[in-house]
Amino acid sequence: METFAKVLSDRSRALLALIAETQPDSLAELAELSGRAKSNLFRTLKTMERYGLVHLRKGRAARLFPVFPIPESLWLFPLVLVFD
């Protein structure tokens, strides 16, 4: 439960919103946009992936990038209601 609570923190929800808004092509781009270290960001995203909040996919040149498992239009509304 403690790990799940961290996934639902304000900082994590802000990261999810940033991913939705910017749709970064790589973890390096997301790290730059979020101001987080790439290694910490990777650990956070792997935890979010375990809970089904994001998927990490391989893009160009085998770069990882985060995607949502369901369309934004379906998760954004419940995310605001549940987490705010």
C-alpha positions, 0 to 999 in steps of 0.5 A, a space after each residue: 500500500 505504501 508504494 501505491 500511495 507514492 504512485 498517487 502522490 501529487 508529484 506522480 499525478 503531475 508527472 502523469 499529466 505532463 506525459 499526457 500533455 507532452 507525449 514525450 518521445 523518450 525518457 530523456 525528453 521527459 526527464 528534461 521536461 519534468 526536471 527529474 533525473 532520468 534514473 529516478 524517473 525510470 524507477 517511478 515509471 516502472 512502479 507506475 507500470 506495475 500498477 497499469 498507469 503507464 506502459 514503457 515502449 521502445 521507440 526509435 533507436 530502442 529509446 523507452 517512452 511512456 504511453 498510457 494503456 487506455 486513451 486519455 479521454 477515458 482516464 483523464 476524467 476519472 483521474 481528476 475525480 478520484 485523485 483530486 
